Amino acid sequence: MSATTLPRHDDGRPTRVVLLVYNDAHADSRVLKTADSLRRAGAQVAILAVARTHLGYPPTAERLPNGVELVRLREPGFITWVPRLKRALRRIRTLLAPRPTPGADGPPPGESPLPDESPRPGARTPGAHPRPALRNAVLARLLDPVDRLARTVILTHYWALATREGRRRRPDVVHANDGNTLVPGRLITRGTGARLVYDSHELWRHRNVRDRPVGKHVEAAIERYVITRADGVITVSPSIARWLQRTYRLPEMPTLVRNIPVATDPPAPSDGRLRQLAGLGPADRVIAYGGRITTSRGLEETIASLALLPDDIHLVVLGYGDAGYLAALQRQAEAAGVRHRLHLVGRVAPHEVAGALADADLSVVFVRPTCLSYEYSLPNKLFEAIHAGIPIAAADLPDTREIVERYGVGEIFGLMDDDAEPSVGAHRAEAAAMAQTMSRVLADPGRYRDAARAAATVLTWQREEARLLALYRRLLG
């Protein structure tokens, strides 16, 4: 048997693998790469995802070009009301919103002030009306249990359908992606005798989610019970692997399979698309951000740093995010006087990200460690920047620092102490440190580009795939 193939079943048929993932799978690069690797190794692979009809991904059973079967399981019937409910809530909030007082200079209702403009505790924002704000708070408090119940129903509905569909396929291996698929993964293996692989894409018990007084204990109990009975455990960073082994006293270290792009020919800067998408010329310098556009990813801090950098430096943001958050970023840039230097250019397909970034002068890799999962993360955007061949300015997180320093692909900047009381001075000092680091990289980008191109030949999905397939061969005997 080749090192790149999986053993066949005793009756000669291919190994059957079911991958469980609680999203629509259209942009989950890790799941898609894992499925492709297993398929090319000779397995019969099916992804059991969940439909998101209101986002354009209805229930389906289709064959992808690489031969992987993608099944999106139907949602509960009431989910069709989600868009209507959101529109109704927006109307209610609009009706309850106060009319601005003439001459008031406070932020719009419901909008948080920027870090440098945080009011003193107990201070009222000029022009704010407490009664409508109180109504909105009461409305949110009343709707919160309904939202939590709906999410729980949707998840358990997926568990039920995935368990039934998974058992019907009689798999040899069930590959459960993240903690929210462990229950159906365990139930399928109990009903079929299949092997169970737990693929932890993040530190599940310490991820960045709102407080869940009951849910967090349920999740902890599920992970503790299932992970000690799994036949194999995979994760994405060395720190998470050590945490899992230490916390659950696993007999061996989880297999490290980092989410790194597939090896391709290195793109030339002229292959990049950021300048075209942002309408910039060759004389402009580009700081790139790629990935999901959301909080705790350093975008607010990067905009603050942009105001300290020369006018020819622009921030081009490639990715997707909530419309309200995008508008807040634009307002922050306007207040900082850099709105014309912030460019939100939308998204590209996951496999096109590295190529699209290639004409940037610098990539910012910033994840604020607001939770242990973020602190231990090894961001996809780090490896995408390396494969794009561009220099990196990265926040000081342990696994990120190790990669940046080992391969010499950029520089590290320090973060504000999250345990300390945030202040205007602390935010400004952090922005200044970021700006200094980016200026240092931009002053001599050539050596970092050379280092990134060299690292891209070593940091490839093909090498991560080898560890994945080695685990599968061991489990399958």
C-alpha positions in Angstrom: 0.0 0.0 0.0 1.3 3.4 -1.0 1.9 6.1 1.6 -0.7 8.2 -0.3 -3.5 5.6 -0.4 -5.9 4.1 2.2 -6.5 0.4 2.6 -9.6 -1.0 1.1 -12.3 -2.9 3.0 -12.1 -6.7 3.4 -14.6 -7.1 0.6 -12.6 -5.0 -1.8 -14.7 -1.9 -1.7 -13.1 1.6 -0.9 -13.0 2.9 2.6 -16.2 4.9 3.4 -15.7 8.2 5.2 -18.4 10.5 6.4 -17.4 14.1 7.3 -19.7 16.0 9.6 -19.7 19.8 9.7 -22.2 22.2 11.1 -22.1 24.8 8.4 -23.0 24.9 4.7 -19.4 23.8 3.7 -19.2 26.1 0.7 -16.3 28.1 2.1 -14.9 25.7 4.7 -11.4 25.3 3.2 -10.3 22.8 5.8 -13.2 20.5 5.4 -13.0 20.7 1.6 -9.3 20.0 1.6 -9.7 17.1 4.0 -12.4 15.6 1.9 -10.3 16.0 -1.3 -7.3 14.4 0.3 -9.2 11.4 1.5 -10.9 11.0 -1.9 -7.6 11.1 -3.8 -6.3 8.5 -1.4 -9.0 6.1 -2.6 -11.8 6.7 -0.1 -15.5 7.1 -0.8 -16.2 10.5 0.9 -19.4 12.2 1.8 -19.7 15.6 3.6 -22.9 15.9 5.7 -23.3 19.7 6.1 -26.3 21.8 6.9 -28.4 23.8 4.5 -28.6 27.6 4.9 -31.4 28.4 2.4 -31.7 32.0 3.5 -28.0 32.5 2.6 -28.4 30.8 -0.8 -27.4 27.2 0.1 -30.5 25.0 0.1 -30.7 21.3 0.8 -28.9 19.3 -1.8 -27.1 16.1 -2.6 -24.5 16.7 -5.3 -21.3 15.3 -6.5 -18.4 17.8 -6.5 -15.9 17.8 -9.4 -13.4 15.8 -7.4 -15.9 13.0 -6.7 -16.7 14.0 -3.1 -20.4 13.9 -2.3 -21.8 17.0 -0.6 -25.1 16.6 1.2 -26.7 19.6 2.8 -29.3 18.4 5.3 -32.6 20.3 5.5 -33.2 22.9 8.2 -36.3 23.0 10.5 -39.3 24.5 8.8 -39.4 27.6 11.1 -35.9 28.7 9.9 -37.6 30.2 6.8 -39.0 32.9 9.2 -35.5 34.1 10.2 -35.1 36.8 7.4 -38.6 38.1 8.1 -38.0 38.1 11.9 -34.8 40.1 11.4 -36.6 42.6 9.2 -39.3 43.0 11.8 -36.8 43.5 14.6 -35.1 46.2 12.5 -38.4 48.0 12.1 -39.1 47.8 15.8 -35.7 49.2 16.7 -36.2 52.0 14.1 -39.5 52.9 15.7 -38.0 52.8 19.2 -34.9 54.8 18.2 -34.8 58.4 19.5 -34.8 61.2 17.1 -31.4 63.0 17.3 -31.3 66.2 19.2 -30.4 69.2 16.9 -26.6 69.8 17.3 -26.0 66.6 19.3 -22.6 65.2 18.4 -22.9 61.7 20.0 -22.8 58.4 18.1 -26.0 57.1 16.5 -28.3 55.0 18.7 -27.0 51.5 19.4 -23.5 52.3 18.0 -20.6 51.9 20.4 -18.1 54.7 20.6 -14.6 54.1 19.2 -11.9 53.0 21.7 -10.3 56.5 21.8 -13.7 58.0 22.5 -14.9 55.7 25.3 -17.1 57.7 27.8 -16.4 57.6 31.5 -18.5 55.0 33.4 -21.9 56.5 34.0 -21.5 59.4 31.6 -24.3 60.1 29.2 -23.7 60.5 25.5 -24.8 63.9 24.3 -28.2 63.8 22.7 -28.9 60.2 24.0 -32.4 59.4 25.2 -32.4 56.8 28.0 -36.0 55.6 27.5 -35.7 54.2 24.0 -32.3 52.7 24.9 -34.0 51.0 27.9 -36.8 49.7 25.6 -34.2 48.2 23.3 -32.4 46.6 26.2 -35.6 45.1 27.5 -36.5 43.8 24.0 -33.1 42.2 23.6 -33.4 40.6 27.1 -36.9 39.2 26.2 -35.8 37.8 22.8 -32.5 36.2 24.1 -34.1 33.0 25.5 -36.1 32.6 22.2 -32.9 33.0 20.2 -31.0 30.5 22.4 -33.9 28.0 22.2 -34.1 28.3 18.4 -30.4 27.7 18.0 -30.6 24.6 20.2 -33.5 23.3 18.2 -31.7 23.9 14.9 -28.6 22.1 16.2 -30.4 19.1 17.6 -32.3 18.8 14.3 -29.0 18.6 12.4 -27.8 16.0 14.9 -30.9 13.8 14.3 -30.7 14.0 10.5 -26.9 13.6 10.4 -27.1 10.5 12.6 -29.7 8.9 10.4 -28.0 9.8 7.2 -24.6 8.8 8.6 -25.8 5.4 9.7 -27.5 4.7 6.4 -24.1 5.1 4.7 -22.4 2.4 6.9 -19.1 4.3 7.0 -15.7 2.9 8.1 -14.7 6.3 9.6 -16.7 9.2 10.8 -14.7 12.5 10.8 -16.4 15.0 13.2 -15.3 18.6 12.6 -15.5 20.6 15.8 -17.4 20.0 19.0 -20.9 20.6 17.6 -20.7 17.4 15.6 -19.4 15.1 18.3 -22.9 13.9 19.3 -23.9 12.6 15.9 -20.4 11.3 15.3 -20.5 9.2 18.4 -24.1 8.0 17.7 -23.1 6.9 14.1 -20.1 5.0 15.3 -22.2 3.3 18.0 -24.7 2.2 15.4 -22.2 1.1 12.7 -18.9 0.1 14.4 -17.0 2.8 12.5 -13.9 4.6 13.7 -14.3 8.1 15.1 -11.9 11.0 14.3 -12.4 14.3 16.2 -11.0 17.3 14.2 -10.9 20.3 16.5 -10.6 23.4 14.3 -10.3 25.6 17.4 -10.2 25.2 21.2 -13.9 24.5 21.3 -14.6 25.0 25.0 -12.8 28.4 25.0 -13.9 29.9 21.7 -15.2 33.5 21.3 -18.9 33.2 21.9 -21.3 34.9 24.2 -21.7 33.7 27.8 -23.8 30.5 28.0 -24.5 29.6 31.6 -25.8 26.1 30.7 -24.5 25.5 27.2 -20.8 25.8 28.1 -21.1 23.0 30.7 -23.0 20.8 28.3 -20.3 21.3 25.6 -17.6 20.5 28.1 -19.3 17.3 29.2 -19.8 16.2 25.6 -16.2 16.9 24.5 -14.8 15.2 27.6 -16.9 12.1 27.1 -16.4 11.7 23.4 -12.8 12.7 23.0 -11.6 10.0 25.4 -13.5 7.5 23.3 -12.4 8.8 19.9 -10.0 6.6 17.8 -8.1 9.6 16.7 -7.8 13.4 17.5 -6.7 16.1 15.1 -6.2 19.8 15.7 -4.8 22.9 14.1 -2.0 24.3 16.3 0.6 22.9 18.7 -0.8 24.9 21.7 -4.3 23.5 21.2 -2.8 20.0 20.8 -1.0 20.3 24.1 -4.1 21.7 25.9 -6.3 18.8 24.7 -3.8 16.2 25.7 -3.2 17.8 29.1 -6.9 18.5 29.9 -8.3 15.2 28.9 -5.2 13.1 29.7 -5.1 11.6 26.2 -2.6 8.7 25.8 -0.9 10.5 22.9 -0.6 14.0 21.5 -3.3 14.9 19.0 -2.2 14.8 15.3 -1.2 18.3 14.1 -2.8 19.1 10.8 -2.6 22.8 10.2 -4.9 24.6 7.8 -2.3 25.5 5.1 -3.0 26.2 1.4 -2.3 23.6 -1.2 1.1 24.0 -2.9 0.9 25.9 -6.2 3.3 27.9 -8.3 4.2 31.1 -6.4 2.2 34.0 -7.7 4.0 37.1 -9.1 3.0 40.5 -7.7 1.5 41.2 -11.0 -0.9 38.3 -10.5 -2.5 40.0 -7.5 -5.9 41.7 -7.6 -6.0 44.0 -4.6 -4.9 47.1 -6.5 -7.4 46.4 -9.3 -10.3 45.8 -6.8 -9.4 48.9 -4.8 -8.7 51.2 -7.8 -5.1 51.8 -6.7 -2.0 52.5 -8.8 1.5 51.1 -8.7 2.8 54.0 -6.6 0.4 53.3 -3.8 1.5 50.9 -1.0 -1.0 48.3 0.2 -1.6 46.7 3.6 -3.7 43.6 3.1 -6.3 42.0 5.3 -7.9 38.7 4.2 -10.5 36.7 6.0 -13.7 37.1 7.9 -14.4 40.7 8.8 -15.4 40.7 12.4 -14.4 41.9 15.9 -11.1 40.9 17.6 -9.3 40.5 14.2 -7.4 43.8 14.5 -9.2 45.8 11.9 -10.1 48.7 14.3 -6.5 48.7 15.5 -5.1 48.6 11.9 -7.3 51.6 10.9 -6.0 53.5 14.0 -2.4 52.7 12.9 -3.1 53.7 9.3 -3.6 57.3 10.5 0.0 57.3 11.7 1.4 56.1 8.4 2.2 58.1 5.2 -0.7 59.0 2.9 0.4 56.6 0.2 -0.3 53.6 2.4 -3.8 52.1 2.0 -5.6 49.3 3.8 -7.4 46.9 1.4 -9.8 44.4 3.2 -10.6 41.2 1.3 -13.4 39.2 2.9 -16.9 39.2 4.1 -18.7 40.5 7.2 -21.9 41.8 8.7 -23.1 45.0 7.0 -23.4 46.8 10.3 -19.9 46.1 11.3 -18.6 47.1 7.9 -20.4 50.5 8.3 -18.8 50.9 11.7 -15.4 50.4 10.3 -16.1 53.1 7.7 -17.3 55.5 10.3 -14.1 54.9 12.3 -12.0 55.5 9.3 -13.9 58.7 8.6 -13.3 59.9 12.1 -9.6 59.1 11.8 -9.3 61.0 8.5 -8.4 57.9 6.5 -11.7 56.9 4.9 -10.2 57.4 1.4 -7.4 54.9 2.4 -9.8 52.1 3.6 -11.0 49.8 0.8 -13.6 47.1 1.4 -13.4 45.0 -1.8 -15.5 41.9 -1.0 -14.5 38.3 -1.1 -13.0 35.7 -3.4 -13.1 31.9 -3.4 -11.0 30.3 -0.6 -8.5 28.8 -3.1 -8.0 32.2 -4.8 -7.1 34.2 -1.7 -3.3 33.8 -1.8 -3.2 34.8 -5.5 -5.4 37.8 -4.9 -3.1 39.0 -2.1 0.1 38.8 -4.2 0.3 42.5 -5.1 0.1 43.7 -1.5 3.2 45.2 0.2 2.3 43.8 3.7 -0.2 41.6 5.3 -1.5 42.2 8.9 -2.1 39.0 10.9 -3.9 40.2 14.0 -6.1 38.1 16.4 -6.7 39.7 19.7 -6.6 37.0 22.4 -10.0 37.7 23.9 -10.4 34.0 24.5 -7.9 31.0 24.9 -8.9 29.7 21.5 -7.8 33.0 19.9 -4.6 33.0 21.9 -3.7 29.5 20.8 -4.8 30.1 17.2 -2.7 29.6 14.1 -4.7 31.8 11.6 -5.3 30.8 8.0 -4.4 34.3 6.9 -0.9 33.8 8.1 -0.3 30.9 5.7 -2.2 32.6 2.9 0.1 35.6 3.2 3.1 33.3 3.1 1.8 31.6 0.0 1.1 35.0 -1.5 4.8 35.8 -1.0 4.2 39.0 0.9 5.8 40.3 4.2 3.9 40.0 7.4 3.3 42.1 10.5 1.7 39.8 13.1 0.3 40.1 16.7 2.4 38.4 19.4 0.6 35.1 19.8 2.7 32.0 20.7 2.1 29.8 17.6 2.0 32.7 15.2 5.3 34.0 16.6 6.9 30.6 16.2 6.1 30.5 12.5 7.0 34.1 11.8 10.4 33.9 13.5 11.3 30.5 12.4 10.9 31.3 8.7 11.8 35.0 8.9 8.7 36.1 7.0 7.9 39.3 9.0 7.9 41.1 12.3 5.9 40.7 15.5 4.2 43.6 17.4 3.1 43.5 21.0 -0.5 43.7 22.2 -2.1 45.8 24.9 -2.5 43.8 28.2 -6.1 42.6 28.1 -6.0 42.2 31.9 -5.2 45.9 32.3 -7.9 48.6 32.3 -8.2 49.9 28.7 -7.5 53.6 28.2 -7.1 56.1 25.5 -3.3 56.1 26.1 -3.1 52.3 25.9 -5.0 52.1 22.6 -2.8 54.9 21.2 0.4 53.1 22.3 -0.7 49.9 20.7 -1.6 51.7 17.4 1.9 53.4 17.5 3.6 50.0 18.1 1.7 48.5 15.1 2.6 51.5 12.9 6.3 51.2 13.8 6.3 47.5 13.0 4.6 48.0 9.7 7.0 50.8 8.8 10.0 48.7 9.7 8.7 45.9 7.4 7.8 48.3 4.5 11.3 49.8 4.7 12.9 46.5 3.6 10.2 44.3 2.2 12.5 42.3 -0.2 14.1 40.0 2.4 10.7 39.2 3.8 9.3 38.4 0.4 12.2 36.1 -0.3 11.7 34.3 3.0 7.9 33.9 2.4 8.5 32.4 -1.0 11.0 29.9 0.5 8.6 29.1 3.4 5.7 28.5 1.0 7.6 25.5 -0.5 7.7 23.9 2.9 4.4 25.0 4.5 2.0 23.2 2.3 -1.3 21.2 2.6 0.4 18.2 1.0 2.7 17.9 4.0 -0.2 18.3 6.4 -2.1 15.7 4.4 0.6 13.2 4.9 0.0 13.2 8.7 -3.8 13.0 8.1 -3.5 10.0 5.9 -1.0 8.3 8.3 -3.5 8.6 11.1 -6.2 7.1 8.9 -4.0 4.2 7.8 -3.2 3.4 11.4 -6.9 3.5 12.4 -7.9 1.3 9.5 -5.1 -1.2 10.1 
